[in-house]
Amino acid sequence: MARDGSVVPADPQGMAVVKKKTQSSRSWILFDGTGQGSLLDVDKYAIMHRVQIHARDLRILDPLLSYPSTILGREKAIVLNLEHIKAIITAEEVLLRDPTDENVIPVVEELQRRLPRLSANNQQQGDGKEYLGGQNDAEAAEEDESPFEFRALEVALEAICSFLAARTTELEMAAYPALDELTSKISSRNLDRVRKLKSAMTRLTARVQKVRDELEQLLDDDDDMADLYLSRKAGSSSPVSGSGAANWFAASPTIGSKISRASRASVATARFDENDVEELEMLLEAYFSEIDHTLNKLTTLREYIDDTEDYINIQLDNHRNQLIQLELFLSSGTVCLSFYSLVAAIFGMNIPYTWNQNHGFMFKWVVIVSGVFSALMFVMITAYARKKGLVGS
C-alpha cells in the first residue's frame, strides 16, 4: 500500500463490482460531515496517525483476526467492531473498513444518506410542495441535535440490529417447519437437519448475546458513555482551533472544516454538565431493547427445540416400552411351551415304567394339566408386569 495516503472519490454504484485486487489496497472508505465518501489507499500506520489510536485498537478491526463485538471510546475516536461492521468514528469523519463487502454496502449507503444535516440538503430544494416538505425535514433536524459521532454510531447500531434480526427470522422460518416435521416423522434425515439448525442457532445466539452484553456494559457505566462524547471533549479543549490539525493526516478532506451545528450544541450543553449522558443513554437503550428482543426470539426457539426433544424422547420411550412388552410376551410363551417339551421328553425316554404300560389315559391327563398350568403362569406373569408398569394396560 502507498504511504502517501492518496484519496479516491467513492462510487457507490460501482462498489459491488470492485475487483479483489482493489479491495486489498482500498480497504477503507472515509465519510466527512457532508456524507461524501472517499476510498482511501493508506496503510495501518496512516490510519493510526489520522485518528490517533494505538495499534492494539486497530488490530480489533482486522478481518483476519477473530475479535468479539466491541465498542471502545478513546480520546478522539470511537473504535467500533460489530460483526462485519468495522469502523472508526471521530468527531468529524467516519472510517469504514471493507466498503465493498455485500453486508457493508447498505451501511455505506445509509451513512451517505444520514450523516449530512437535513437543513443543508433543504437549501438545494426548489419551491412549492417540495420546499414545504424540506422545511418540515429541517424542523425535524432542528429538534435532533445529535452530534456527528452519534449519528454515525446510530447507523452502525441500526445496521447490526437489523442484520441479526434478519438472520434470526431466516432461522425461525427454517427451524419451526423442520421441528414440526420431526415430531410427525422421526428419521435420520430429519434428525440431522434439526441438528444443523440447532448448531446454527447456538452460533447466532452467541453473536447476539455478545452485542447485547456490549451495549449493557456501556449502559451500566456512565464513564464509558462519557468517553463516546467526542464533540464534547473536542469542544472542551478547542472546538474550532486549528492547533490539533497537525495531528490529523495531511490528506483529510475535513481539516479546517467547522464543527457541525449538532456538535456546537453538544459543546454548549457540555459547559453546563459534562457528565450528562442522557442523550447517548436513550440511543443505546433503544437498540438494546431491539437486540434484546432478537435474543428473546432465539431463546423462544431454543425452548421450542428443547420441548421437541422432550416430546421425541417420550415417543422413543413409548416405543421402547412396546418392545419390552413384546419381549415379555414372547418370553412368557416360551416358558409355557417349555412344559410341553418337558412332557414330550418324559414320555419319549426309552426307560421302562410300570405306569407307562396299559395306562394311555395318563398321557392325556399330563397334557391337560401342563396346558392349564402354562396358561395360569402366562396370566400371572402378565399381571405382574402390568402391576410393575413394565407394559401398558
C-alpha positions as a Markdown table, in Angstrom:
| # | Residue | x | y | z |
|---|---|---|---|---|
| 1 | Met | 0.0 | 0.0 | 0.0 |
| 2 | Ala | 1.0 | 3.6 | -0.6 |
| 3 | Arg | 2.2 | 5.6 | 2.3 |
| 4 | Asp | 1.3 | 8.9 | 0.7 |
| 5 | Gly | -2.3 | 8.5 | 1.6 |
| 6 | Ser | -4.0 | 9.1 | -1.8 |
| 7 | Val | -7.7 | 9.7 | -1.7 |
| 8 | Val | -10.0 | 8.5 | -4.4 |
| 9 | Pro | -13.7 | 9.6 | -4.6 |
| 10 | Ala | -16.1 | 6.7 | -3.9 |
| 11 | Asp | -18.5 | 5.5 | -6.5 |
| 12 | Pro | -21.5 | 3.9 | -4.6 |
| 13 | Gln | -23.0 | 2.5 | -7.8 |
| 14 | Gly | -19.8 | 0.5 | -8.7 |
| 15 | Met | -18.8 | -0.5 | -5.2 |
| 16 | Ala | -20.2 | -4.0 | -5.5 |
| 17 | Val | -18.2 | -4.9 | -8.6 |
| 18 | Val | -14.7 | -3.6 | -7.5 |
| 19 | Lys | -12.0 | -6.2 | -8.2 |
| 20 | Lys | -10.4 | -8.2 | -5.4 |
| 21 | Lys | -7.1 | -6.6 | -6.2 |
| 22 | Thr | -8.6 | -3.2 | -5.5 |
| 23 | Gln | -10.2 | -4.4 | -2.3 |
| 24 | Ser | -6.8 | -5.3 | -0.7 |
| 25 | Ser | -5.4 | -1.8 | -1.3 |
| 26 | Arg | -8.5 | 0.3 | -0.8 |
| 27 | Ser | -10.0 | -1.4 | 2.3 |
| 28 | Trp | -11.2 | 1.9 | 3.9 |
| 29 | Ile | -13.8 | 4.5 | 3.0 |
| 30 | Leu | -13.9 | 7.9 | 4.5 |
| 31 | Phe | -17.1 | 9.9 | 5.2 |
| 32 | Asp | -17.0 | 13.5 | 6.2 |
| 33 | Gly | -19.7 | 15.6 | 7.8 |
| 34 | Thr | -21.4 | 16.1 | 4.5 |
| 35 | Gly | -21.8 | 12.4 | 3.9 |
| 36 | Gln | -19.3 | 12.4 | 1.0 |
| 37 | Gly | -17.4 | 9.1 | 0.7 |
| 38 | Ser | -13.8 | 8.7 | -0.5 |
| 39 | Leu | -11.8 | 5.5 | -0.8 |
| 40 | Leu | -8.5 | 5.7 | 1.0 |
| 41 | Asp | -5.3 | 4.0 | -0.2 |
| 42 | Val | -3.4 | 4.0 | 3.1 |
| 43 | Asp | -1.7 | 1.6 | 5.4 |
| 44 | Lys | -2.5 | 1.0 | 9.1 |
| 45 | Tyr | 0.2 | 3.4 | 10.3 |
| 46 | Ala | -1.5 | 6.2 | 8.4 |
| 47 | Ile | -4.8 | 5.3 | 9.9 |
| 48 | Met | -3.3 | 5.2 | 13.4 |
| 49 | His | -1.8 | 8.6 | 12.9 |
| 50 | Arg | -5.0 | 10.0 | 11.4 |
| 51 | Val | -7.4 | 9.0 | 14.2 |
| 52 | Gln | -4.7 | 8.8 | 17.0 |
| 53 | Ile | -5.4 | 5.3 | 18.2 |
| 54 | His | -3.0 | 2.6 | 19.3 |
| 55 | Ala | -2.1 | -0.5 | 17.2 |
| 56 | Arg | -4.0 | -2.8 | 19.6 |
| 57 | Asp | -7.2 | -0.8 | 18.9 |
| 58 | Leu | -6.7 | -1.0 | 15.2 |
| 59 | Arg | -5.9 | -4.7 | 15.5 |
| 60 | Ile | -9.5 | -5.2 | 16.7 |
| 61 | Leu | -10.7 | -4.2 | 13.3 |
| 62 | Asp | -8.5 | -6.7 | 11.4 |
| 63 | Pro | -10.8 | -9.0 | 9.5 |
| 64 | Leu | -8.2 | -11.8 | 9.6 |
| 65 | Leu | -8.4 | -11.9 | 13.4 |
| 66 | Ser | -11.4 | -13.0 | 15.4 |
| 67 | Tyr | -12.4 | -10.5 | 17.9 |
| 68 | Pro | -15.8 | -10.3 | 19.6 |
| 69 | Ser | -18.1 | -7.3 | 19.2 |
| 70 | Thr | -16.7 | -4.3 | 20.9 |
| 71 | Ile | -17.4 | -0.5 | 21.2 |
| 72 | Leu | -14.4 | 1.3 | 22.6 |
| 73 | Gly | -14.2 | 5.0 | 23.5 |
| 74 | Arg | -10.9 | 6.7 | 23.0 |
| 75 | Glu | -9.7 | 10.3 | 23.4 |
| 76 | Lys | -10.5 | 11.3 | 19.8 |
| 77 | Ala | -12.2 | 8.3 | 18.3 |
| 78 | Ile | -14.7 | 5.5 | 18.8 |
| 79 | Val | -13.5 | 2.1 | 17.7 |
| 80 | Leu | -16.5 | 0.0 | 16.5 |
| 81 | Asn | -16.3 | -3.7 | 15.9 |
| 82 | Leu | -19.8 | -5.1 | 15.4 |
| 83 | Glu | -19.7 | -8.3 | 13.4 |
| 84 | His | -19.0 | -7.2 | 9.8 |
| 85 | Ile | -19.2 | -3.5 | 10.6 |
| 86 | Lys | -15.7 | -2.3 | 11.5 |
| 87 | Ala | -15.4 | 1.4 | 11.7 |
| 88 | Ile | -13.5 | 4.3 | 13.4 |
| 89 | Ile | -15.7 | 7.3 | 14.3 |
| 90 | Thr | -14.3 | 10.7 | 15.1 |
| 91 | Ala | -16.0 | 14.0 | 15.8 |
| 92 | Glu | -15.9 | 14.9 | 12.1 |
| 93 | Glu | -15.5 | 11.8 | 10.0 |
| 94 | Val | -16.1 | 8.1 | 9.8 |
| 95 | Leu | -13.6 | 5.5 | 8.6 |
| 96 | Leu | -15.4 | 2.2 | 7.5 |
| 97 | Arg | -13.5 | -0.9 | 6.6 |
| 98 | Asp | -14.2 | -3.2 | 3.7 |
| 99 | Pro | -16.8 | -1.0 | 2.0 |
| 100 | Thr | -17.2 | -3.5 | -0.9 |
| 101 | Asp | -18.5 | -6.3 | 1.3 |
| 102 | Glu | -22.1 | -7.2 | 0.5 |
| 103 | Asn | -23.1 | -6.8 | 4.1 |
| 104 | Val | -21.3 | -3.4 | 4.4 |
| 105 | Ile | -22.7 | -1.8 | 1.3 |
| 106 | Pro | -26.1 | -1.0 | 2.9 |
| 107 | Val | -24.2 | 0.7 | 5.8 |
| 108 | Val | -22.3 | 2.8 | 3.3 |
| 109 | Glu | -25.5 | 3.9 | 1.6 |
| 110 | Glu | -27.1 | 4.7 | 4.9 |
| 111 | Leu | -24.1 | 6.7 | 6.1 |
| 112 | Gln | -24.2 | 8.8 | 2.9 |
| 113 | Arg | -27.9 | 9.4 | 3.5 |
| 114 | Arg | -28.0 | 10.2 | 7.2 |
| 115 | Leu | -24.7 | 11.8 | 8.0 |
| 116 | Pro | -25.5 | 15.2 | 6.3 |
| 117 | Arg | -27.7 | 17.6 | 8.1 |
| 118 | Leu | -31.2 | 17.7 | 6.7 |
| 119 | Ser | -31.2 | 21.5 | 6.8 |
| 120 | Ala | -28.2 | 21.6 | 4.4 |
| 121 | Asn | -30.0 | 19.4 | 1.9 |
| 122 | Asn | -33.1 | 21.5 | 2.0 |
| 123 | Gln | -31.1 | 24.5 | 0.6 |
| 124 | Gln | -30.9 | 22.7 | -2.7 |
| 125 | Gln | -34.6 | 22.0 | -3.0 |
| 126 | Gly | -37.0 | 24.1 | -5.1 |
| 127 | Asp | -40.2 | 26.0 | -4.3 |
| 128 | Gly | -43.7 | 24.6 | -3.8 |
| 129 | Lys | -44.5 | 21.4 | -2.1 |
| 130 | Glu | -41.0 | 20.0 | -2.2 |
| 131 | Tyr | -39.8 | 23.1 | -0.4 |
| 132 | Leu | -42.5 | 22.8 | 2.3 |
| 133 | Gly | -41.6 | 19.1 | 2.8 |
| 134 | Gly | -38.0 | 20.3 | 3.1 |
| 135 | Gln | -39.0 | 22.8 | 5.7 |
| 136 | Asn | -40.6 | 20.0 | 7.7 |
| 137 | Asp | -37.4 | 18.0 | 7.5 |
| 138 | Ala | -35.4 | 21.0 | 8.5 |
| 139 | Glu | -37.7 | 21.4 | 11.6 |
| 140 | Ala | -37.1 | 17.8 | 12.5 |
| 141 | Ala | -33.4 | 18.3 | 12.1 |
| 142 | Glu | -33.5 | 21.3 | 14.4 |
| 143 | Glu | -35.1 | 19.1 | 17.0 |
| 144 | Asp | -32.5 | 16.4 | 16.5 |
| 145 | Glu | -29.2 | 18.0 | 17.7 |
| 146 | Ser | -27.3 | 14.8 | 17.9 |
| 147 | Pro | -23.5 | 15.1 | 17.4 |
| 148 | Phe | -21.9 | 13.7 | 14.3 |
| 149 | Glu | -20.4 | 10.7 | 16.1 |
| 150 | Phe | -23.8 | 9.7 | 17.5 |
| 151 | Arg | -25.4 | 9.8 | 14.1 |
| 152 | Ala | -22.7 | 7.5 | 12.7 |
| 153 | Leu | -23.0 | 5.3 | 15.8 |
| 154 | Glu | -26.8 | 5.0 | 15.3 |
| 155 | Val | -26.3 | 3.9 | 11.7 |
| 156 | Ala | -24.0 | 1.2 | 12.8 |
| 157 | Leu | -26.2 | 0.0 | 15.6 |
| 158 | Glu | -29.3 | 0.0 | 13.5 |
| 159 | Ala | -27.5 | -1.9 | 10.8 |
| 160 | Ile | -26.2 | -4.6 | 13.1 |
| 161 | Cys | -29.5 | -5.0 | 14.9 |
| 162 | Ser | -31.4 | -5.3 | 11.6 |
| 163 | Phe | -28.8 | -7.8 | 10.3 |
| 164 | Leu | -29.0 | -10.0 | 13.3 |
| 165 | Ala | -32.8 | -9.7 | 13.4 |
| 166 | Ala | -32.9 | -10.8 | 9.7 |
| 167 | Arg | -30.7 | -13.8 | 10.4 |
| 168 | Thr | -33.0 | -14.8 | 13.3 |
| 169 | Thr | -36.1 | -14.5 | 11.1 |
| 170 | Glu | -34.5 | -16.7 | 8.5 |
| 171 | Leu | -33.5 | -19.3 | 11.1 |
| 172 | Glu | -37.0 | -19.3 | 12.5 |
| 173 | Met | -38.6 | -19.8 | 9.1 |
| 174 | Ala | -36.3 | -22.9 | 8.6 |
| 175 | Ala | -36.4 | -24.3 | 12.1 |
| 176 | Tyr | -40.1 | -24.3 | 13.0 |
| 177 | Pro | -41.2 | -26.4 | 9.9 |
| 178 | Ala | -38.2 | -28.7 | 10.4 |
| 179 | Leu | -39.2 | -29.3 | 14.1 |
| 180 | Asp | -42.8 | -29.9 | 13.2 |
| 181 | Glu | -41.8 | -32.4 | 10.5 |
| 182 | Leu | -39.5 | -34.2 | 13.0 |
| 183 | Thr | -42.4 | -34.6 | 15.5 |
| 184 | Ser | -44.5 | -36.2 | 12.8 |
| 185 | Lys | -41.8 | -38.4 | 11.5 |
| 186 | Ile | -38.6 | -39.4 | 13.3 |
| 187 | Ser | -36.0 | -40.2 | 10.7 |
| 188 | Ser | -32.2 | -39.8 | 10.3 |
| 189 | Arg | -32.7 | -37.1 | 7.7 |
| 190 | Asn | -34.9 | -35.0 | 9.9 |
| 191 | Leu | -32.7 | -35.5 | 12.9 |
| 192 | Asp | -29.6 | -34.4 | 11.0 |
| 193 | Arg | -31.5 | -31.4 | 9.7 |
| 194 | Val | -32.6 | -30.3 | 13.1 |
| 195 | Arg | -29.0 | -30.9 | 14.4 |
| 196 | Lys | -27.6 | -28.4 | 11.9 |
| 197 | Leu | -30.3 | -25.9 | 12.7 |
| 198 | Lys | -29.6 | -26.1 | 16.4 |
| 199 | Ser | -25.9 | -25.6 | 15.8 |
| 200 | Ala | -26.6 | -22.5 | 13.7 |
| 201 | Met | -29.0 | -21.2 | 16.4 |
| 202 | Thr | -26.3 | -21.7 | 19.0 |
| 203 | Arg | -23.7 | -19.7 | 17.0 |
| 204 | Leu | -26.2 | -16.9 | 16.2 |
| 205 | Thr | -27.3 | -16.7 | 19.9 |
| 206 | Ala | -23.6 | -16.3 | 20.9 |
| 207 | Arg | -23.2 | -13.4 | 18.4 |
| 208 | Val | -26.4 | -11.7 | 19.5 |
| 209 | Gln | -25.5 | -12.2 | 23.2 |
| 210 | Lys | -22.1 | -10.5 | 22.7 |
| 211 | Val | -23.7 | -7.4 | 21.1 |
| 212 | Arg | -26.2 | -7.3 | 23.8 |
| 213 | Asp | -23.6 | -7.6 | 26.6 |
| 214 | Glu | -21.5 | -4.9 | 25.0 |
| 215 | Leu | -24.5 | -2.5 | 25.0 |
| 216 | Glu | -25.4 | -3.4 | 28.5 |
| 217 | Gln | -21.9 | -2.8 | 29.7 |
| 218 | Leu | -21.9 | 0.7 | 28.2 |
| 219 | Leu | -25.3 | 1.4 | 29.8 |
| 220 | Asp | -24.1 | 0.3 | 33.2 |
| 221 | Asp | -21.0 | 2.6 | 33.1 |
| 222 | Asp | -21.6 | 6.4 | 32.7 |
| 223 | Asp | -17.8 | 7.0 | 32.4 |
| 224 | Asp | -17.7 | 4.7 | 29.3 |
| 225 | Met | -20.6 | 6.5 | 27.8 |
| 226 | Ala | -19.0 | 9.9 | 28.5 |
| 227 | Asp | -15.9 | 8.7 | 26.6 |
| 228 | Leu | -18.1 | 8.5 | 23.5 |
| 229 | Tyr | -18.9 | 12.2 | 23.5 |
| 230 | Leu | -16.1 | 13.1 | 21.1 |
| 231 | Ser | -17.6 | 16.5 | 20.1 |
| 232 | Arg | -17.9 | 17.4 | 23.8 |
| 233 | Lys | -14.3 | 16.5 | 24.5 |
| 234 | Ala | -13.1 | 18.4 | 21.4 |
| 235 | Gly | -15.2 | 21.4 | 22.4 |
| 236 | Ser | -14.0 | 21.5 | 25.9 |
| 237 | Ser | -10.4 | 21.7 | 24.7 |
| 238 | Ser | -10.6 | 23.7 | 21.5 |
| 239 | Pro | -13.8 | 23.5 | 19.5 |
| 240 | Val | -12.7 | 25.4 | 16.4 |
| 241 | Ser | -9.0 | 25.7 | 16.9 |
| 242 | Gly | -6.6 | 24.5 | 14.2 |
| 243 | Ser | -3.9 | 23.6 | 16.7 |
| 244 | Gly | -4.8 | 20.0 | 16.5 |
| 245 | Ala | -4.7 | 19.9 | 12.7 |
| 246 | Ala | -1.1 | 18.7 | 12.7 |
| 247 | Asn | -2.3 | 15.5 | 14.5 |
| 248 | Trp | -4.6 | 14.6 | 11.6 |
| 249 | Phe | -3.5 | 13.0 | 8.4 |
| 250 | Ala | -2.5 | 15.6 | 5.8 |
| 251 | Ala | -4.9 | 14.2 | 3.1 |
| 252 | Ser | -8.0 | 14.5 | 5.3 |
| 253 | Pro | -10.8 | 16.3 | 3.4 |
| 254 | Thr | -12.3 | 17.6 | 6.7 |
| 255 | Ile | -9.3 | 19.6 | 8.0 |
| 256 | Gly | -10.2 | 23.2 | 8.6 |
| 257 | Ser | -13.9 | 22.5 | 8.3 |
| 258 | Lys | -16.2 | 23.8 | 11.1 |
| 259 | Ile | -17.8 | 21.6 | 13.7 |
| 260 | Ser | -21.3 | 20.7 | 12.8 |
| 261 | Arg | -24.2 | 22.5 | 14.3 |
| 262 | Ala | -25.1 | 19.4 | 16.3 |
| 263 | Ser | -21.5 | 19.3 | 17.7 |
| 264 | Arg | -21.7 | 23.0 | 18.7 |
| 265 | Ala | -25.0 | 22.3 | 20.5 |
| 266 | Ser | -23.4 | 19.4 | 22.3 |
| 267 | Val | -20.5 | 21.6 | 23.3 |
| 268 | Ala | -22.8 | 24.2 | 24.7 |
| 269 | Thr | -24.6 | 21.6 | 26.7 |
| 270 | Ala | -21.3 | 20.2 | 28.0 |
| 271 | Arg | -20.4 | 23.6 | 29.5 |
| 272 | Phe | -23.3 | 23.1 | 31.9 |
| 273 | Asp | -23.0 | 19.4 | 32.7 |
| 274 | Glu | -20.1 | 17.5 | 31.3 |
| 275 | Asn | -21.3 | 14.3 | 33.0 |
| 276 | Asp | -24.7 | 14.3 | 31.3 |
| 277 | Val | -25.0 | 11.2 | 29.1 |
| 278 | Glu | -28.8 | 11.1 | 28.8 |
| 279 | Glu | -28.8 | 11.5 | 25.0 |
| 280 | Leu | -26.4 | 8.6 | 24.4 |
| 281 | Glu | -28.2 | 6.5 | 27.1 |
| 282 | Met | -31.5 | 6.9 | 25.3 |
| 283 | Leu | -29.9 | 6.0 | 22.0 |
| 284 | Leu | -28.2 | 2.8 | 23.4 |
| 285 | Glu | -31.4 | 1.8 | 25.3 |
| 286 | Ala | -33.4 | 1.9 | 22.1 |
| 287 | Tyr | -31.1 | -0.5 | 20.3 |
| 288 | Phe | -30.5 | -2.6 | 23.5 |
| 289 | Ser | -34.3 | -3.2 | 23.5 |
| 290 | Glu | -34.2 | -4.2 | 19.9 |
| 291 | Ile | -31.2 | -6.6 | 20.3 |
| 292 | Asp | -32.8 | -8.0 | 23.5 |
| 293 | His | -36.0 | -8.7 | 21.5 |
| 294 | Thr | -33.9 | -10.6 | 19.0 |
| 295 | Leu | -32.3 | -12.6 | 21.8 |
| 296 | Asn | -35.7 | -13.4 | 23.3 |
| 297 | Lys | -36.8 | -14.8 | 19.9 |
| 298 | Leu | -33.8 | -17.0 | 19.9 |
| 299 | Thr | -34.5 | -18.1 | 23.4 |
| 300 | Thr | -38.0 | -19.0 | 22.5 |
| 301 | Leu | -36.7 | -21.0 | 19.5 |
| 302 | Arg | -34.3 | -22.8 | 21.9 |
| 303 | Glu | -37.2 | -23.6 | 24.2 |
| 304 | Tyr | -39.2 | -24.9 | 21.3 |
| 305 | Ile | -36.3 | -27.2 | 20.3 |
| 306 | Asp | -35.9 | -28.4 | 23.9 |
| 307 | Asp | -39.7 | -29.2 | 24.0 |
| 308 | Thr | -39.4 | -31.0 | 20.7 |
| 309 | Glu | -36.5 | -33.1 | 22.0 |
| 310 | Asp | -38.5 | -33.9 | 25.2 |
| 311 | Tyr | -41.5 | -35.0 | 23.0 |
| 312 | Ile | -39.3 | -37.2 | 20.8 |
| 313 | Asn | -37.8 | -38.8 | 23.9 |
| 314 | Ile | -41.3 | -39.6 | 25.2 |
| 315 | Gln | -42.1 | -41.1 | 21.8 |
| 316 | Leu | -38.9 | -43.2 | 21.9 |
| 317 | Asp | -39.7 | -44.3 | 25.5 |
| 318 | Asn | -43.2 | -45.4 | 24.4 |
| 319 | His | -41.7 | -47.4 | 21.5 |
| 320 | Arg | -39.2 | -48.9 | 23.9 |
| 321 | Asn | -42.0 | -49.9 | 26.3 |
| 322 | Gln | -43.8 | -51.6 | 23.4 |
| 323 | Leu | -40.7 | -53.6 | 22.6 |
| 324 | Ile | -40.4 | -54.6 | 26.2 |
| 325 | Gln | -44.0 | -55.7 | 26.2 |
| 326 | Leu | -43.5 | -57.8 | 23.1 |
| 327 | Glu | -40.3 | -59.3 | 24.5 |
| 328 | Leu | -42.2 | -60.2 | 27.8 |
| 329 | Phe | -45.0 | -61.9 | 25.9 |
| 330 | Leu | -42.6 | -63.9 | 23.9 |
| 331 | Ser | -40.6 | -64.9 | 27.0 |
| 332 | Ser | -43.8 | -65.9 | 28.7 |
| 333 | Gly | -44.9 | -68.0 | 25.8 |
| 334 | Thr | -41.5 | -69.7 | 25.6 |
| 335 | Val | -41.7 | -70.6 | 29.3 |
| 336 | Cys | -45.2 | -72.0 | 28.8 |
| 337 | Leu | -44.3 | -74.1 | 25.8 |
| 338 | Ser | -41.3 | -75.5 | 27.8 |
| 339 | Phe | -43.8 | -77.6 | 29.9 |
| 340 | Tyr | -45.0 | -79.3 | 26.8 |
| 341 | Ser | -41.4 | -80.0 | 25.9 |
| 342 | Leu | -40.9 | -81.5 | 29.3 |
| 343 | Val | -43.9 | -83.8 | 28.8 |
| 344 | Ala | -42.7 | -84.9 | 25.4 |
| 345 | Ala | -39.2 | -85.5 | 26.8 |
| 346 | Ile | -40.5 | -87.6 | 29.7 |
| 347 | Phe | -42.7 | -89.8 | 27.5 |
| 348 | Gly | -40.1 | -90.1 | 24.8 |
| 349 | Met | -37.5 | -91.6 | 27.0 |
| 350 | Asn | -36.6 | -95.3 | 26.5 |
| 351 | Ile | -36.8 | -96.2 | 30.2 |
| 352 | Pro | -39.4 | -98.8 | 31.1 |
| 353 | Tyr | -42.0 | -97.6 | 33.6 |
| 354 | Thr | -44.8 | -99.7 | 35.0 |
| 355 | Trp | -47.4 | -96.9 | 34.7 |
| 356 | Asn | -46.3 | -96.5 | 31.1 |
| 357 | Gln | -48.0 | -99.8 | 30.2 |
| 358 | Asn | -51.7 | -100.1 | 29.6 |
| 359 | His | -52.2 | -96.5 | 31.0 |
| 360 | Gly | -52.7 | -94.4 | 27.9 |
| 361 | Phe | -55.0 | -92.0 | 29.7 |
| 362 | Met | -52.1 | -90.9 | 31.8 |
| 363 | Phe | -50.6 | -89.0 | 28.8 |
| 364 | Lys | -53.8 | -87.1 | 28.2 |
| 365 | Trp | -54.1 | -86.0 | 31.8 |
| 366 | Val | -50.4 | -84.8 | 31.9 |
| 367 | Val | -51.0 | -82.8 | 28.7 |
| 368 | Ile | -54.2 | -81.2 | 30.1 |
| 369 | Val | -52.6 | -80.3 | 33.5 |
| 370 | Ser | -49.5 | -78.9 | 31.7 |
| 371 | Gly | -51.7 | -76.7 | 29.5 |
| 372 | Val | -53.7 | -75.3 | 32.4 |
| 373 | Phe | -50.5 | -74.7 | 34.4 |
| 374 | Ser | -48.9 | -72.9 | 31.4 |
| 375 | Ala | -51.9 | -70.7 | 30.9 |
| 376 | Leu | -52.1 | -69.8 | 34.6 |
| 377 | Met | -48.4 | -69.0 | 34.6 |
| 378 | Phe | -48.7 | -66.8 | 31.5 |
| 379 | Val | -51.6 | -64.8 | 33.1 |
| 380 | Met | -49.6 | -64.4 | 36.4 |
| 381 | Ile | -46.5 | -63.1 | 34.5 |
| 382 | Thr | -48.6 | -60.6 | 32.5 |
| 383 | Ala | -50.4 | -59.3 | 35.6 |
| 384 | Tyr | -47.2 | -58.9 | 37.5 |
| 385 | Ala | -45.6 | -56.9 | 34.6 |
| 386 | Arg | -48.6 | -54.6 | 34.4 |
| 387 | Lys | -48.6 | -54.0 | 38.1 |
| 388 | Lys | -44.9 | -53.0 | 38.0 |
| 389 | Gly | -45.6 | -50.8 | 35.0 |
| 390 | Leu | -43.4 | -52.7 | 32.6 |
| 391 | Val | -46.2 | -52.9 | 30.0 |
| 392 | Gly | -49.2 | -50.8 | 29.2 |
| 393 | Ser | -52.7 | -51.7 | 30.4 |
